[in-house]
Amino acid sequence: MPVKKTTAAVTAQVLNEALPYIQRFTGKTIVVKFGGNAMTDETLKSSFARNIVLMKELGMNPVVVHGGGPQIGRLLDQLGKESRFIEGMRVTDSETMDVVEMVLGAQVNKSIVNLLNQAGGRAVGLTGKDASLIRARPLTSDPESNLGQVGEVDSIDPAIVHTLDKDGFIPVIAPVGADINGNSYNINADLVASSVAAVLKAEKLLLLTNTPGILDQDDTLLTGLTRKDIDRLIDEKVIYGGMLPKVQCALDAINSGVNTVQIIDGRVENAVLLELFTDEGVGTLIRSR
């Protein structure tokens, strides 16, 4: 009996701590980029789905954007096609683009939709080609780049996302877009999440990663950062390598009106809820001011 009372008291404390955050985020749009280990570990996948469904039940409007690089690589291996990268970007010829669309738009996207629906939500899967959601353009106009059909966001038409949100659905977006001529492009998921958050005027953008966040030279987690702080950390080489493009996506979102961006560790169970509903939060917070 004492154990039950203790458990109940802890539960009550957690709910009381969460209340102001629930009140703050009710009715707000929160874009979540789902990637890394969180997409491959069964326990983490399940907790992520429950977190997103709970957000919807509490009156928020979660929008999920996902990656799928490892899954693409595995299928290419099975097909006997080599994966090639230039400065971290997957070289995407026409055959690879077919695989990208198959994996992202079908396999990964529908798997996430199923997870959310199994958790009690009502999720709908989209690629950027659905309802002309993502108009894309080549990442570079240099014919010598050899990147093939690697793209970036030209524009976002959020009409389908607004409709789904209004009708109680959770949009799940695969980062594939098309240009004005219908050509398909493979787009970085962080970039898509940042662009979607900006157009939707999201309250918050959450980027799930395989790191605790931004760490200083002593491996201490940094948080509450402004653009000025970020610029200094880049100059000091504290932020470098693979974290640079992620941080740039965060800054782009902030500069476009998103209130806060959080880089959080997707390897932590219930990371989304810990960030949204606790005083301590998790990961690195980047704020507009």
For each residue, the residues with C-beta under 8 A, 3 or more apart:
1: 4 5
2: 5 6
3: 6 7
4: 1 7 8
5: 1 2 8 9
6: 2 3 9 10
7: 3 4 10 11
8: 4 5 11 12
9: 5 6 12 13
10: 6 7 13 14
11: 7 8 14 15
12: 8 9 15 16
13: 9 10 16 17
14: 10 11 17 18 278
15: 11 12 18 19
16: 12 13 19
17: 13 14 21 277 278 279
18: 14 15 21 22 277 278
19: 15 16 22 23
20: 23 24
21: 17 18 24 25 276 277 278
22: 18 19 25 26 58 59 277
23: 19 20 26
24: 20 21 28
25: 21 22 28 30 55 58 60 203 204 276
26: 22 23 58 59 60
27: 59 60 61
28: 24 25 60 61 202 203 204
29: 60 61 62 63 165 197 200 201 202 203
30: 25 55 60 61 62 63 202 203 204 205 206 276
31: 62 63 64 65 193 196 197 200 202 204 205 206
32: 52 62 63 64 65 193 205 206 208 272
33: 65 66 67 189 190 193 205 206 207 208
34: 38 39 48 64 65 66 67 112 208 266
35: 38 39 66 67 68 69 189 208 209 266
36: 39 67 208 209 210 266 267
37: 40 41 44 210 266 267
38: 34 35 41 44 45 48 208 266 267 271
39: 34 35 36 44 45 66 67 68 70 108 266
40: 37 44 45 70
41: 37 38 44 45 267
42: 45 46
43: 46 47 269
44: 37 38 39 40 41 47 48 266 267 269
45: 38 39 40 41 42 48 49 115
46: 42 43 49 50 115 119
47: 43 44 50 51 269 270
48: 34 38 44 45 51 52 115 208 266 271 272
49: 45 46 52 53 112 115 116 118 119 121
50: 46 47 53 54 119 270
51: 47 48 54 55 270 271 272 273
52: 32 48 49 55 56 62 64 116 119 121 170 272
53: 49 50 56 57 116 119 120 121 170
54: 50 51 57 58 273
55: 25 30 51 52 58 60 62 272 276
56: 52 53 59 60 61 62 121 168 170
57: 53 54 120
58: 22 25 26 54 55
59: 22 26 27 56
60: 25 26 27 28 29 30 55 56
61: 27 28 29 30 56 165
62: 29 30 31 32 52 55 56 170
63: 29 30 31 32 161 165 170 171 173 196 200 202
64: 31 32 34 52 112 116 123 170 171 172 173
65: 31 32 33 34 173 175 189 192 193 196
66: 33 34 35 39 104 108 109 112 172 173 174 175 189
67: 33 34 35 36 39 104 175 189 190
68: 35 39 71 72 103 104 107 108 174 189
69: 35 72 73 90
70: 39 40 73 74
71: 68 74 75 103 107 108
72: 68 69 75 76 83 90 99 100 103 104
73: 69 70 76 77 83
74: 70 71 77 78
75: 71 72 78 79 99 102 103
76: 72 73 79 81 82 83 96 99
77: 73 74 80 81 83
78: 74 75
79: 75 76 99
80: 77
81: 76 77 95 96 99
82: 76
83: 72 73 76 77 90
84: 90 91
85: 88 89 90 91
86: 89 91 145 146 147
87:
88: 85 242 245
89: 85 86 139 147 150 188
90: 69 72 83 84 85 96 100 150 186
91: 84 85 86 96 146 147 148 150
92: 96 97 100 147 148 149 150 185 186
93: 96 97 148 149
94: 97 98 148 149
95: 81 98 99
96: 76 81 90 91 92 93 99 100 148 149 186
97: 92 93 94 100 101 148 149 184 185 186
98: 94 95 101 102
99: 72 75 76 79 81 95 96 102 103
100: 72 90 92 96 97 103 104 176 186
101: 97 98 104 105 106 127 176 184
102: 75 98 99 105 106 107
103: 68 71 72 75 99 100 106 107 108
104: 66 67 68 72 100 101 107 108 109 127 174 175 176
105: 101 102 109 125 127 129 174 176
106: 101 102 103 109 110
107: 68 71 102 103 104 110 111
108: 39 66 68 71 103 104 111 112 174
109: 66 104 105 106 112 113 125 126 127 172 174
110: 106 107 113 114 125
111: 107 108 114 115
112: 34 49 64 66 108 109 115 116 123 125 172
113: 109 110 116 117 123 124 125 172
114: 110 111 117 118
115: 45 46 48 49 111 112 118 119
116: 49 52 53 64 112 113 119 121 122 123 170 172
117: 113 114 120 121 122 123
118: 49 114 115
119: 46 49 50 52 53 115 116
120: 53 57 117
121: 49 52 53 56 116 117 170
122: 116 117 168 169 170
123: 64 112 113 116 117 169 170 171 172
124: 113 164 169 170 171 172
125: 105 109 110 112 113 172 174
126: 109 130 131 133 160 161 171 172 173 174
127: 101 104 105 109 130 133 134 173 174 176 177
128: 133 134 136 173 174 175 176 177 178 187 192
129: 105 132 133 134 176 177 178 184
130: 126 127 133 160
131: 126 157 159 160
132: 129 135 157 178
133: 126 127 128 129 130 156 157 158 160 161 173 177
134: 127 128 129 153 155 156 175 176 177 178 187 192 195
135: 132 153 154 155 156 157 177 178 179 180
136: 128 151 152 153 154 177 178 179 184 185 187
137: 151 152 154 179 185
138: 141 147 149 150 151 152 179 185
139: 89 145 147 150 151 152 185
140: 145 147
141: 138
142: 145
143:
144:
145: 86 139 140 142
146: 86 91
147: 86 89 91 92 138 139 140 150
148: 91 92 93 94 96 97
149: 92 93 94 96 97 138 183 184 185 186
150: 89 90 91 92 138 139 147 185 186 187
151: 136 137 138 139 177 179 185 186 187
152: 136 137 138 139 185 187 188 191
153: 134 135 136 156 177 187 191 192 195
154: 135 136 137 177 179
155: 134 135
156: 133 134 135 153 195 196 198 199
157: 131 132 133 135 160
158: 133 161 162 196 199 200
159: 131 162 163
160: 126 130 131 133 157 163 164 171
161: 63 126 133 158 164 165 171 173 196 200
162: 158 159 165 166
163: 159 160 166 167
164: 124 160 161 167 169 170 171
165: 29 61 63 161 162 169 171
166: 162 163
167: 163 164
168: 56 122
169: 122 123 124 164 165
170: 52 53 56 62 63 64 116 121 122 123 124 164
171: 63 64 123 124 126 160 161 164 165
172: 64 66 109 112 113 116 123 124 125 126
173: 63 64 65 66 126 127 128 133 161 192 196
174: 66 68 104 105 108 109 125 126 127 128
175: 65 66 67 104 128 134 186 187 188 189 191 192
176: 100 101 104 105 127 128 129 134 184 185 186 187
177: 127 128 129 133 134 135 136 151 153 154 184 185 187 192
178: 128 129 132 134 135 136 182 183 184 185
179: 135 136 137 138 151 154 182 183 185
180: 135
181:
182: 178 179
183: 149 178 179
184: 97 101 129 136 149 176 177 178
185: 92 97 136 137 138 139 149 150 151 152 176 177 178 179
186: 90 92 96 97 100 149 150 151 175 176
187: 128 134 136 150 151 152 153 175 176 177 191 192
188: 89 152 175 191 192 245 249
189: 33 35 65 66 67 68 175 192 193
190: 33 67 193 194 207 245 246 249
191: 152 153 175 187 188 194 195 245 249
192: 65 128 134 153 173 175 177 187 188 189 195 196
193: 31 32 33 65 189 190 196 197 205 207 249
194: 190 191 197 198 205 249 250 252 253 256
195: 134 153 156 191 192 198 199 252
196: 31 63 65 156 158 161 173 192 193 199 200 202
197: 29 31 193 194 200 202 205 253 256 258 261
198: 156 194 195 201 202 252 253 256 257 258
199: 156 158 195 196
200: 29 31 63 158 161 196 197
201: 29 198 257 258
202: 28 29 30 31 63 196 197 198 205 253 258 259
203: 25 28 29 30 258 259 260
204: 25 28 30 31 258 259 260 261 262 276
205: 30 31 32 33 193 194 197 202 250 253 258 260 261 262
206: 30 31 32 33 261 262 264 272 275
207: 33 190 193 246 249 250 261 262 263 264
208: 32 33 34 35 36 38 48 264 265 266 271 272
209: 35 36 213 246 263 264 265 266 283
210: 36 37 265 266 267
211: 215 243 263 265
212: 215 221 265 282 283
213: 209 221 222 223 263 264 265 282 283 284
214: 221 222 223 225 233 238 239 243 247 263 284
215: 211 212 219 220 221 222 238
216: 219 220 222 238
217: 238
218:
219: 215 216
220: 215 216
221: 212 213 214 215 283 284
222: 213 214 215 216 225 229 233 238 284
223: 213 214 281 283 284 285
224: 285 287
225: 214 222 229 230 233 284 285 286 287
226: 229 230 286 287 288 289
227: 230 231 251 254 255
228: 231 232
229: 222 225 226 232 233
230: 225 226 227 233 234 239 247 251 286
231: 227 228 234 235
232: 228 229 235 236
233: 214 222 225 229 230 236 238 239
234: 230 231 237 238 239 240 244 247
235: 231 232
236: 232 233
237: 234 240
238: 214 215 216 217 222 233 234
239: 214 230 233 234 243 244 247
240: 234 237 243 244
241: 244
242: 88 245 246
243: 211 214 239 240 246 247
244: 234 239 240 241 247 248
245: 88 188 190 191 242 248 249
246: 190 207 209 242 243 249 250 263
247: 214 230 234 239 243 244 250 251 263 286
248: 244 245 251 252
249: 188 190 191 193 194 207 245 246 252 253
250: 194 205 207 246 247 253 254 261 263 286
251: 227 230 247 248 254 255 286
252: 194 195 198 248 249 255 256
253: 194 197 198 202 205 249 250 256 258 261
254: 227 250 251 258 260 261 286 287 288
255: 227 251 252
256: 194 197 198 252 253
257: 198 201
258: 197 198 201 202 203 204 205 253 254 261 288
259: 202 203 204 287 288
260: 203 204 205 254 285 286 287 288
261: 197 204 205 206 207 250 253 254 258 285 286 287
262: 204 205 206 207 275 281 282 283 284 285 286
263: 207 209 211 213 214 246 247 250 283 284 286
264: 206 207 208 209 213 268 271 272 275 282 283 284
265: 208 209 210 211 212 213 268 271 282 283
266: 34 35 36 37 38 39 44 48 208 209 210 271
267: 36 37 38 41 44 210 271
268: 264 265 271 274 282
269: 43 44 47
270: 47 50 51 273 274
271: 38 48 51 208 264 265 266 267 268 274 275 282 283
272: 32 48 51 52 55 206 208 264 275 276
273: 51 54 270 276 277 278
274: 268 270 271 277 278 280 281 282
275: 206 262 264 271 272 278 281 282 283
276: 21 25 30 55 204 272 273
277: 17 18 21 22 273 274
278: 14 17 18 21 273 274 275 281
279: 17
280: 274
281: 223 262 274 275 278 285
282: 212 213 262 264 265 268 271 274 275
283: 209 212 213 221 223 262 263 264 265 271 275
284: 213 214 221 222 223 225 262 263 264
285: 223 224 225 260 261 262 281
286: 225 226 230 247 250 251 254 260 261 262 263
287: 224 225 226 254 259 260 261
288: 226 254 258 259 260
289: 226
